[in-house]
Amino acid sequence: MKYNSESFIFSSEIDWQPAGEGMERQIMGYDEHIMLVKVKFEKGAVGNEHTHFHAQTTYVASGQFEFVIDGIKKIVKTGDGLYIAPNVLHGTKCIEPGILIDCFSPMREDFIK
């Protein structure tokens, strides 16, 4: 398995991958230590609550989302960010269509299989 992406990744040359109902993702760069992922949400799409061993930071590139992290619920919008520690229960619901930019450490191997 290849554990790093190409050096230059052009959004226009990458297919969107299904990421759940009303969600699609593009993997924008990775190696075994880090991964950047763009996730597009339709209004009402739900990222069900889940955990993973990866640390995650997320930047709200557009839209508005209701996030729950470790039982705390907040509304985030364009320009906001958040941090999710490893193994912490979290999920989101899209309030206004938008795009999240997720960064994971280490990489999400399950996203490239």
C-alpha atoms as one frame of an Amber mdcrd trajectory, in Angstrom:
protein
   0.000   0.000   0.000   1.250   3.471  -0.892   1.735   5.563   2.240   2.092
   8.964   0.658   0.229  10.995  -1.888   1.610  12.873  -4.843   3.224  16.229
  -4.028   0.616  18.248  -5.918  -3.067  17.375  -5.649  -5.509  19.240  -7.892
  -9.139  19.169  -6.791 -10.315  19.218 -10.402  -8.422  15.962 -11.065  -9.705
  13.990  -8.058 -12.996  12.110  -8.017 -15.269  12.699  -5.041 -15.665   9.520
  -2.983 -18.878   8.608  -1.131 -18.564   9.349   2.585 -22.116   8.634   3.770
 -25.561   9.816   2.747 -25.319  13.435   1.581 -21.523  13.507   2.000 -18.548
  13.157  -0.339 -14.809  13.478   0.268 -11.596  14.218  -1.566  -8.261  13.182
  -0.087  -5.996  16.191  -0.540  -2.652  14.806   0.694  -1.180  12.300   3.119
   1.687  10.225   4.381   1.692   7.742   7.250   1.724  10.574   9.822  -0.904
  13.001   8.533  -3.865  13.271   6.135  -5.844  16.233   4.782  -9.420  15.534
   3.628 -12.063  17.813   2.113 -15.639  16.736   2.942 -18.675  18.197   1.159
 -22.049  18.078   2.979 -25.589  18.547   1.763 -28.057  20.208   4.139 -29.260
  17.691   6.718 -26.419  15.206   6.153 -25.314  13.525   9.371 -21.865  12.312
  10.296 -22.967   9.771  12.920 -21.250   9.850  16.291 -18.129   7.702  16.270
 -14.612   7.415  17.662 -11.215   6.710  16.116  -7.664   6.592  17.427  -6.580
   9.503  15.214  -6.252  13.078  16.457  -8.406  15.340  14.262  -8.599  19.043
  13.579 -11.325  20.465  11.360 -11.683  23.811   9.608 -15.112  24.954   8.413
 -14.407  26.174   4.871 -18.094  26.910   4.235 -21.535  26.205   5.650 -22.839
  25.710   9.167 -22.683  22.547  11.273 -23.857  21.291  14.644 -21.027  19.304
  16.222 -21.102  17.119  19.305 -17.697  16.404  20.836 -17.509  14.393  24.057
 -21.139  15.265  24.846 -20.748  19.010  24.203 -22.878  20.422  21.373 -21.892
  23.613  19.503 -22.781  25.324  16.229 -19.789  26.145  13.998 -19.754  28.145
  10.767 -17.423  29.325   8.019 -14.028  30.244   9.453 -14.396  28.241  12.676
 -12.277  25.291  13.703 -12.309  22.445  16.184 -10.064  19.789  17.687 -11.057
  16.205  18.446  -8.722  14.206  20.663  -8.112  10.521  19.915 -10.880   8.111
  20.975 -13.371  10.893  21.806 -16.984  10.369  20.690 -18.002  12.973  18.090
 -20.407  13.611  15.228 -21.978  16.382  13.166 -25.131  17.469  11.377 -25.035
  19.878   8.445 -27.307  22.890   8.990 -26.280  24.821   5.859 -24.535  23.046
   2.939 -20.793  23.331   3.197 -17.304  21.925   3.208 -15.154  20.776   6.113
 -11.388  20.411   5.878 -10.271  17.570   8.165  -6.707  16.859   9.187  -5.939
  13.487  10.800  -2.842  12.200  12.552  -1.867   9.534  11.828  -3.384   9.099
   8.366  -6.757   7.373   7.925  -5.694   4.154   6.209  -9.366   3.182   5.957
  -9.936   6.125   3.582  -7.496   4.853   0.931  -8.331   1.146   0.871
